[in-house]
């Protein structure tokens, strides 16, 4: 497996070893022992899968306090633009975002630790998106940042997004609380 560090500390792009033959392919999508070696020591407690149509934007979501989550994201079918925004106050990359195309062909994964807001846009006709979480979902700890906030200026690679009412009602980036404080290593 190849691990690519991004320009934002903590975010990792993972490229698993894929074994292809005339029957199809095989790859190990997760191994606690292997992922720990690459700096992902967290234990995953919940797997989520969503199916979405072209042009859908989901996010930017995160959870706070004792319910904060890290996420290991991948696409099972189709293609998305996966986005993570650094929301760790005092971080040198605070307010910056990283995006990566994940699809069923490249089989890339994105590791998003706690302290980041997460979202994705669907670039294919449909996409099945899967993510492992380090903590359980908690409605009372869930927060959202407006996906099209001009302070973030995220290029979602779609022209007319379909967005849930909940995500349209999200707060602006400048109004988020200081839930995550950057701790240099």
Buried (B, 14 or more C-beta within 10 A) or exposed (E): BEBEEBEBBBBBBBBBEEEEEEEEEEEEEBEEEEBEEBEBEBEBEEEEEBEBEBBBBBBBBBBBEEBBBBBBBBBBEBBBBBBBBBBBBEBEBBBEBBBBBBBBEBBBBBBBBBBBBBBBBBBBEEBBBBBBBBBEEBEEBBBBBBBBBEEBEBEBBBEEBBBBEEBEEBEEBEEBEEBBEBEEE
